Amino acid sequence: MRKTVFLVSPEAPLQSVVGAAPPRRLDPHALRLGMLDNGKANGDQLLAFVLEALKAQASVVSVIARRKSAVSLPAPPAMLAQLAAEADFVVSAIAD
């Protein structure tokens, strides 16, 4: 059963939602994974650890990894759009 989950940051203004995206058809034997590093120290190491654990449990066929340029700013819309287009799931990490 699929549910739609909306996440809201208490620090950012709420954006209006025009409509839900069509449901994605996921192939459990060919997952595309996105990794978003927030730019803090050791975030890349934490994401590498998570990636290896996910690869051990699922068939990951591609990985798109991106790093924000500034810790205190949100990821640019183009970066988020690329992750949404090229990944079935995105994992984000904050570390120090």
C-alpha positions in Angstrom: 0.0 0.0 0.0 1.4 3.4 -1.0 0.9 6.5 1.0 1.8 10.0 0.1 4.0 11.7 2.7 4.4 15.5 2.8 7.4 16.7 4.8 7.4 20.3 6.0 10.5 22.1 7.4 9.5 24.4 10.3 12.2 26.8 9.1 11.0 27.2 5.6 7.8 28.8 4.3 5.2 26.3 3.2 4.9 26.0 -0.6 1.7 25.3 -2.3 1.3 21.9 -4.0 -0.2 22.0 -7.5 -0.8 18.3 -7.7 0.7 15.0 -6.8 3.2 13.5 -9.2 2.0 10.3 -10.9 3.0 7.2 -9.0 6.3 5.6 -10.0 6.6 2.1 -11.1 9.5 0.7 -9.2 11.5 -2.4 -10.2 12.7 -4.0 -6.9 15.5 -5.6 -8.8 16.8 -2.4 -10.4 16.7 0.5 -7.9 18.1 3.9 -8.7 19.4 5.6 -5.6 20.1 9.2 -4.9 22.5 10.5 -2.2 22.3 14.1 -1.0 25.1 15.3 1.2 24.3 18.4 3.2 27.9 19.6 3.1 28.8 19.0 6.8 32.0 17.2 7.7 31.8 13.4 7.5 28.4 13.4 5.7 30.0 11.8 2.7 31.4 9.0 4.9 28.0 8.4 6.5 26.4 8.2 3.0 29.0 5.8 1.8 28.3 3.5 4.8 24.5 3.7 4.1 25.1 3.0 0.4 27.1 -0.1 1.1 24.4 -1.4 3.5 21.7 -0.7 0.9 23.6 -2.5 -1.8 23.9 -5.5 0.4 20.1 -5.7 0.7 18.8 -4.5 -2.7 19.8 -4.5 -6.3 21.1 -0.9 -6.8 21.7 -0.3 -10.5 22.7 3.4 -10.3 23.7 6.0 -7.8 23.5 9.8 -8.3 25.4 11.6 -5.5 25.2 15.3 -5.0 26.6 17.7 -2.3 25.1 21.0 -1.3 27.5 23.9 -1.7 26.4 25.5 1.6 25.3 23.8 4.8 22.9 26.5 5.8 21.1 26.8 2.5 18.6 24.4 0.9 19.6 22.3 -2.1 19.1 24.3 -5.3 15.8 23.4 -7.2 17.8 22.1 -10.2 19.7 19.7 -8.0 16.4 18.5 -6.4 14.8 18.1 -9.8 17.8 16.1 -11.1 17.6 13.8 -8.0 13.8 13.4 -8.5 14.3 12.5 -12.2 17.2 10.1 -11.9 16.5 8.3 -8.5 13.7 6.2 -7.1 14.8 7.0 -3.6 17.0 9.7 -2.1 18.9 9.4 1.1 20.2 12.6 2.8 22.8 12.8 5.6 23.8 15.3 8.2 27.0 14.5 10.0 29.8 16.1 12.0 
